Amino acid sequence: MKFASIQSRREEIADILKACRSRTLDLFTDIDSETFCKQAHPDFSPVGWHLGHIAFTEAYWILESCMGLPPLLPQYRTLFAADGLPKSQRQFLPSFEVIYEYLDTVRTQVLSYLETAPLEKQERLWRWLIQHESQHSEIIAFILQLRRWNRNGFYTRLNFSQSSIVNPPSPSPEMVEIPAGECEMGYDAIAAQDNERPTHQVYLDTYWLDRYPVTCAQYREFMAAGGYQNERFWSVQGWKWLEANPVCVPLYWSDSSDWDNHPVCGVSWYEAQAYARFVGKRLPTEAEWEKAASWNAQNSQKSLYPWGNSAPNPKLCNHNCLVGHTTPVNAYLAGQSAYGCCDMLGNVWEWTDSWFAGYEGFQPYPYRGYSQTYFDTKHRVLRGGSWATRSWAMRSSFRNWYHPGVRQILAGFRCAR
């Protein structure tokens, strides 16, 4: 296939920047000042800070680093830089209108520069910035969900277009056999994050993987059997976490049977591990997860997505806040992988058994601490994306990472054996 011209790539990047920004701003429709400025949880910055950080980051890398311009608003360096203030001090924010003007001013200059920017040297940075906004946009979405949860005490959907998903029959709790053999892991294309690189071959013995993520109905069995009260299902660290955080249901939980076929959402890695032990299974490694999601043993080729290399769309997976909440795990059969695993992209992030670390040959980008700071054996890898993940930050090789005790992210899991 002929490589796209520089001009067509400029136009593509401009279109994506605009589409991504539109989806980000959709999240702030009718937002009040308290929601904009206040933390929903001590571990997460206010949504208004994330909006300002998106503008600051774009200004820093394009206007300052590429164009050589002085800082647009120097006072924002402390407020909106990732290393500027503790999260608890990020609540004293300008209004939405002021930050929106900041976003718009930065973006106008950025798009103007893009028309003549040396894209052959900078394209990776532009692709990184798109994914940076996509990731912060998702954080904004789940913080808003968390705030609604804190306020209402039950699982509510974000106010987006009505779902057209019909509740399919209950999925059978079957597992898929993944035969032994080599596969390719990682991603080397221009859009790849530093922690996805380099691609490399991996050999895995035969294993079995759940065809679907664990559902609320399945998880309810664990709860009914005293899973949260029985120490034998928990690791030593998991039990310590539970004693310090005495919970008895997932964070985003509803007792309504309407959610039975949806993936369990809002569980920590420790809870996922305890459930896996309860059913005599384990969590998959991220290599096992990626092989099941992207490898086709028939032609010994890797695909970008479970269904192939065509971009995500509403018929293949639940993403991009198009539905605004989880959907049944068997609602997107057209998006299954070559091995027959369903719902591997979108809906909920899936915990794996792996610690976040660099692949052999890792090179940091765009700065040393972006991923490397978290190679500390304190962060577990999640794969797959959620209902709020933007398509530009969604692929089978994409890696997310959080402390194993975090529940606020839109995370579930599937089991291996």
C-alpha positions as MATLAB code, in Angstrom:
seq = 'MKFASIQSRREEIADILKACRSRTLDLFTDIDSETFCKQAHPDFSPVGWHLGHIAFTEAYWILESCMGLPPLLPQYRTLFAADGLPKSQRQFLPSFEVIYEYLDTVRTQVLSYLETAPLEKQERLWRWLIQHESQHSEIIAFILQLRRWNRNGFYTRLNFSQSSIVNPPSPSPEMVEIPAGECEMGYDAIAAQDNERPTHQVYLDTYWLDRYPVTCAQYREFMAAGGYQNERFWSVQGWKWLEANPVCVPLYWSDSSDWDNHPVCGVSWYEAQAYARFVGKRLPTEAEWEKAASWNAQNSQKSLYPWGNSAPNPKLCNHNCLVGHTTPVNAYLAGQSAYGCCDMLGNVWEWTDSWFAGYEGFQPYPYRGYSQTYFDTKHRVLRGGSWATRSWAMRSSFRNWYHPGVRQILAGFRCAR';
ca = [
       0.000    0.000    0.000;
       1.368    3.416   -0.942;
       2.435    5.490    2.052;
       0.174    8.505    2.600;
       1.600   11.850    1.550;
       2.728   14.447    4.081;
      -0.199   16.691    3.127;
      -2.788   13.943    3.588;
      -1.288   13.107    6.991;
      -1.449   16.788    7.975;
      -5.114   16.826    7.070;
      -5.755   13.564    8.922;
      -4.055   14.851   12.081;
      -5.988   18.128   11.914;
      -9.275   16.239   11.532;
      -8.467   13.963   14.471;
      -7.417   16.881   16.683;
     -10.751   18.572   15.992;
     -12.811   15.415   16.506;
     -10.997   14.553   19.719;
     -11.483   18.073   21.090;
     -15.163   18.000   20.222;
     -15.620   14.764   22.192;
     -13.683   16.208   25.130;
     -15.827   19.342   25.258;
     -19.021   17.263   25.008;
     -18.221   16.065   28.526;
     -18.562   19.608   29.888;
     -22.066   20.322   28.628;
     -24.067   22.003   31.416;
     -21.311   21.389   33.969;
     -21.538   23.367   37.235;
     -18.618   25.093   38.913;
     -18.443   22.656   41.830;
     -18.200   19.639   39.508;
     -15.629   21.515   37.417;
     -13.352   22.490   40.310;
     -13.783   19.976   43.138;
     -12.190   16.566   43.486;
     -14.490   13.554   43.313;
     -11.807   11.429   44.982;
      -8.460   12.298   46.656;
      -6.502   10.255   44.100;
      -7.826   12.157   41.086;
      -7.581   15.789   40.009;
     -10.744   17.811   39.284;
     -12.090   17.555   35.744;
     -11.338   21.239   35.205;
      -7.676   20.630   35.916;
      -7.541   17.896   33.272;
      -9.046   20.300   30.739;
      -6.423   22.933   31.523;
      -3.664   20.306   31.496;
      -4.661   19.264   27.964;
      -4.195   22.854   26.776;
      -0.961   23.329   28.727;
       0.586   20.141   27.342;
      -0.299   21.048   23.761;
       1.133   24.540   24.248;
       4.315   23.207   25.829;
       5.139   20.649   23.144;
       4.013   22.548   20.034;
       4.122   26.271   20.751;
       7.182   26.218   23.019;
       9.213   23.128   22.102;
       8.545   23.055   18.336;
       7.892   26.713   17.521;
      10.215   28.236   20.115;
       7.591   30.639   21.454;
       7.639   31.885   25.057;
       5.045   30.403   27.443;
       1.592   31.717   26.565;
       0.538   32.080   30.220;
       3.573   31.449   32.480;
       1.404   31.320   35.612;
      -0.179   28.109   34.319;
       3.153   26.261   34.498;
       2.652   25.519   38.187;
      -1.112   25.019   38.002;
      -1.429   22.725   34.995;
       1.879   20.882   34.675;
       1.748   17.236   35.751;
       4.492   17.868   38.316;
       3.272   21.311   39.397;
       0.944   20.847   42.374;
      -0.369   18.025   44.563;
      -3.816   16.888   43.418;
      -5.490   18.367   46.495;
      -4.210   21.835   45.523;
      -5.529   21.667   41.957;
      -9.029   22.734   42.948;
      -8.434   26.491   42.817;
      -9.109   26.859   39.130;
     -10.140   29.526   36.658;
     -13.690   29.165   35.381;
     -14.639   26.870   32.523;
     -14.987   29.915   30.262;
     -11.421   31.069   31.008;
      -9.934   27.615   30.441;
     -11.998   27.176   27.290;
     -10.511   30.424   25.943;
      -7.029   29.100   26.819;
      -7.769   25.871   24.935;
      -9.073   27.763   21.934;
      -6.131   30.190   21.797;
      -3.598   27.362   21.961;
      -5.438   25.238   19.404;
      -5.749   28.081   16.885;
      -1.969   28.559   16.889;
      -1.325   24.822   16.850;
      -3.500   24.207   13.788;
      -1.922   27.141   12.000;
       1.555   25.734   12.675;
       0.490   22.264   11.549;
      -0.013   23.606    8.015;
       3.772   24.036    7.612;
       5.239   21.941   10.436;
       8.061   19.517    9.468;
       5.788   16.523    9.944;
       8.405   14.037    8.758;
      10.310   14.901   11.972;
       7.379   15.598   14.293;
       4.609   13.167   13.389;
       5.192   10.894   16.366;
       4.797   13.877   18.715;
       1.526   14.928   17.080;
       0.173   11.370   17.368;
       1.275   11.269   20.989;
      -0.593   14.515   21.751;
      -3.801   13.094   20.266;
      -3.517   10.093   22.559;
      -2.609   12.318   25.507;
      -5.861   14.248   25.142;
      -7.748   10.995   24.560;
      -6.444    9.548   27.817;
      -7.269   12.654   29.848;
     -10.685   12.817   28.214;
     -11.337    9.290   29.489;
     -10.189   10.263   32.976;
     -12.648   13.170   32.867;
     -15.433   10.752   31.849;
     -14.840    8.325   34.708;
     -14.426   11.129   37.258;
     -17.833   12.452   36.175;
     -19.216    8.925   36.525;
     -17.647    8.680   39.981;
     -19.134   12.029   40.997;
     -22.597   10.892   39.859;
     -22.075    7.676   41.793;
     -21.072    9.563   44.946;
     -24.101   11.812   44.594;
     -26.783    9.265   43.674;
     -25.523    6.023   45.210;
     -26.421    3.953   42.171;
     -25.009    3.325   38.715;
     -26.100    6.086   36.352;
     -25.246    6.613   32.732;
     -23.583    9.719   31.358;
     -25.909   11.854   29.274;
     -24.964   10.793   25.776;
     -26.956    9.427   22.855;
     -29.347    6.639   23.709;
     -27.965    3.138   23.400;
     -29.277    0.974   20.581;
     -27.892   -2.173   22.208;
     -30.508   -4.858   22.723;
     -29.926   -7.146   25.685;
     -28.756  -10.434   24.099;
     -29.191  -13.854   25.722;
     -26.987  -14.626   28.718;
     -23.465  -15.600   27.646;
     -22.301  -19.085   28.534;
     -19.318  -19.090   30.917;
     -17.082  -20.917   28.458;
     -13.329  -20.702   28.009;
     -11.310  -20.620   24.801;
      -8.229  -22.770   24.288;
      -5.183  -20.843   23.060;
      -2.695  -23.439   21.734;
       1.014  -23.208   22.504;
       3.227  -21.301   20.117;
       4.904  -18.032   19.303;
       3.148  -14.735   18.753;
       4.104  -11.108   18.260;
       3.665   -8.606   21.068;
       3.885   -4.817   21.004;
       3.529   -2.132   18.358;
       6.121   -0.159   16.370;
       4.000    2.160   14.224;
       4.305    5.940   14.413;
       1.354    6.173   16.824;
       2.769    3.652   19.312;
       3.416    4.777   22.871;
       6.942    4.248   24.180;
       5.793    1.416   26.473;
       4.316   -0.522   23.507;
       7.685   -0.651   21.748;
       9.493   -2.577   20.442;
       7.530   -5.435   18.910;
       8.970   -8.790   19.906;
       8.273  -12.491   19.678;
       6.877  -14.349   22.685;
       6.382  -18.087   23.175;
       3.439  -19.142   25.350;
       2.412  -22.611   26.471;
      -1.202  -23.675   25.935;
      -3.664  -21.857   28.177;
      -7.396  -21.221   28.422;
      -9.037  -17.803   28.592;
     -12.599  -16.737   29.384;
     -14.461  -15.951   26.177;
     -16.090  -12.966   27.914;
     -15.224  -10.643   30.801;
     -16.623  -11.759   34.153;
     -20.219  -10.567   34.396;
     -22.113   -9.037   37.289;
     -24.174  -12.225   37.572;
     -21.021  -14.318   37.897;
     -19.476  -11.936   40.379;
     -22.647  -11.979   42.464;
     -21.989  -15.674   43.120;
     -18.643  -14.755   44.649;
     -20.323  -12.161   46.856;
     -23.120  -14.547   47.883;
     -20.577  -17.208   48.847;
     -18.920  -14.799   51.281;
     -16.059  -13.932   48.973;
     -15.392  -10.654   50.735;
     -15.424  -12.334   54.141;
     -13.321  -15.424   53.382;
      -9.567  -14.839   53.682;
      -8.647  -17.995   51.773;
      -9.612  -16.420   48.441;
      -7.286  -13.481   48.959;
      -3.550  -13.009   48.698;
      -1.748  -11.706   51.777;
      -1.504   -8.238   50.256;
      -5.090   -8.445   49.016;
      -6.420   -9.233   52.480;
      -4.432   -6.349   53.955;
      -5.949   -4.101   51.316;
      -9.445   -5.350   52.152;
      -8.927   -4.792   55.869;
      -7.831   -1.224   55.135;
     -10.681   -0.764   52.627;
     -13.643   -2.735   54.040;
     -15.801   -3.027   50.929;
     -18.283   -5.780   50.083;
     -19.386   -4.912   46.524;
     -17.696   -3.469   43.432;
     -17.693    0.309   43.301;
     -20.064    0.640   40.331;
     -22.613   -1.917   41.420;
     -26.335   -2.344   40.982;
     -28.476   -5.111   42.474;
     -30.777   -4.913   39.483;
     -30.774   -7.990   37.245;
     -30.776   -5.602   34.272;
     -27.007   -5.448   34.670;
     -26.432   -9.214   35.018;
     -24.908   -9.659   31.555;
     -22.766   -6.546   31.832;
     -19.137   -6.883   32.897;
     -18.457   -6.255   36.556;
     -17.005   -2.744   36.773;
     -15.148   -0.858   39.481;
     -13.073   -3.644   41.041;
      -9.483   -3.486   42.200;
      -6.839   -5.931   41.036;
      -7.066   -7.576   44.462;
     -10.803   -8.207   44.045;
     -10.253   -9.592   40.540;
      -7.569  -11.948   41.846;
      -9.796  -13.101   44.725;
     -12.654  -13.919   42.348;
     -10.300  -15.845   40.071;
      -9.161  -17.940   43.032;
     -12.770  -18.486   44.047;
     -13.540  -20.130   40.684;
     -10.245  -22.034   40.527;
      -8.678  -19.845   37.866;
      -6.190  -16.961   37.717;
      -5.729  -13.636   35.975;
      -4.029  -13.777   32.557;
      -0.620  -12.273   31.949;
      -0.638   -9.338   29.558;
       1.131  -11.517   26.964;
      -1.677  -14.082   27.207;
      -4.253  -11.321   26.928;
      -2.599   -9.730   23.879;
      -2.160  -13.031   22.056;
      -5.845  -13.883   22.504;
      -6.833  -10.399   21.342;
      -4.610   -9.928   18.317;
      -2.871  -13.082   17.069;
      -4.144  -15.168   14.175;
      -2.493  -18.591   14.292;
      -3.849  -19.496   10.835;
      -1.655  -16.987    9.045;
       0.832  -16.238   11.875;
      -0.064  -12.561   11.783;
      -0.950   -9.958   14.360;
      -3.841   -7.535   13.878;
      -4.189   -4.087   15.391;
      -7.630   -4.893   16.821;
      -9.331   -8.197   17.706;
     -11.495   -8.031   14.555;
      -8.659   -7.024   12.193;
      -7.118   -3.711   11.180;
     -10.176   -1.565   10.491;
     -10.750    1.276   12.961;
     -13.160    0.814   15.890;
     -16.778    1.663   15.183;
     -20.062    1.378   17.129;
     -20.818   -2.053   15.639;
     -17.564   -3.589   16.873;
     -17.109   -2.365   20.445;
     -18.432   -0.075   23.177;
     -16.096    2.933   23.239;
     -15.766    6.711   22.858;
     -18.624    7.457   25.316;
     -21.070    6.582   22.522;
     -23.270    4.574   24.910;
     -22.225    6.170   28.198;
     -22.099    2.999   30.306;
     -21.263   -0.701   30.046;
     -23.088   -3.027   27.666;
     -23.670   -6.822   27.774;
     -20.431   -8.721   27.229;
     -21.845  -10.532   24.177;
     -23.335   -7.465   22.496;
     -20.512   -7.096   19.953;
     -19.971  -10.537   18.462;
     -18.695   -8.940   15.238;
     -15.736   -7.624   17.216;
     -14.456  -10.968   18.511;
     -10.850  -12.039   17.997;
      -9.548  -14.822   15.761;
      -9.628  -17.139   18.792;
     -13.275  -16.238   19.475;
     -12.742  -14.004   22.517;
     -15.357  -11.252   22.811;
     -15.415   -7.754   24.263;
     -11.637   -7.445   24.378;
     -11.678   -3.780   23.381;
     -13.972   -1.272   25.050;
     -16.615   -1.747   27.744;
     -14.228   -2.214   30.705;
     -10.471   -2.239   31.133;
      -9.232   -5.686   32.137;
      -6.733   -6.323   34.910;
      -3.845   -8.659   34.090;
      -1.407  -10.467   36.339;
       1.582   -8.517   34.977;
       3.519   -5.691   36.560;
       4.018   -2.663   34.325;
       7.582   -2.714   32.970;
       9.424   -1.778   29.814;
       9.969   -4.298   27.055;
      13.557   -5.200   26.232;
      14.963   -2.349   24.137;
      12.579    0.225   25.647;
      13.322    3.848   24.734;
      11.451    6.656   26.571;
       9.310    9.134   24.618;
       8.572   12.019   24.611;
      10.361   12.432   27.940;
      12.070   10.027   30.281;
       9.410    9.899   32.957;
       6.330    9.406   30.779;
       6.201    5.619   31.257;
       9.486    4.864   32.944;
       8.517    6.463   36.261;
       5.937    3.691   36.672;
       8.303    0.770   36.087;
       8.385    0.375   39.869;
       6.671   -3.014   40.485;
       3.798   -1.081   42.069;
       1.514   -0.836   39.027;
      -0.442   -3.659   37.389;
      -1.158   -3.656   33.669;
      -4.698   -3.276   32.334;
      -5.650   -4.009   28.736;
      -8.510   -3.379   26.354;
     -10.030    0.031   27.048;
     -13.441    0.998   28.432;
     -16.723    2.482   27.216;
     -15.079    5.902   27.627;
     -11.843    5.153   25.730;
     -11.314    7.161   22.567;
     -10.564    5.172   19.419;
      -7.153    6.867   19.081;
      -6.013    5.321   22.367;
      -7.475    1.880   21.729;
      -5.705   -1.151   20.225;
      -4.737   -4.650   21.304;
      -1.184   -3.589   22.175;
      -2.173   -0.523   24.240;
      -1.096   -0.708   27.891;
      -2.705    1.028   30.855;
      -1.391    0.831   34.403;
      -2.634    1.523   37.923;
      -1.937    0.575   41.523;
      -3.655   -2.756   42.301;
      -5.891   -1.160   44.928;
      -7.546    1.368   42.592;
     -11.286    0.836   41.982;
     -12.435    4.148   40.528;
     -11.268    3.432   36.965;
     -13.674    1.615   34.664;
     -12.063   -1.773   35.203;
     -13.192   -5.386   35.177;
     -11.387   -8.573   34.196;
     -11.537  -12.027   32.637;
      -9.896  -15.181   33.952;
      -7.333  -17.647   32.581;
      -6.357  -21.200   33.398;
];
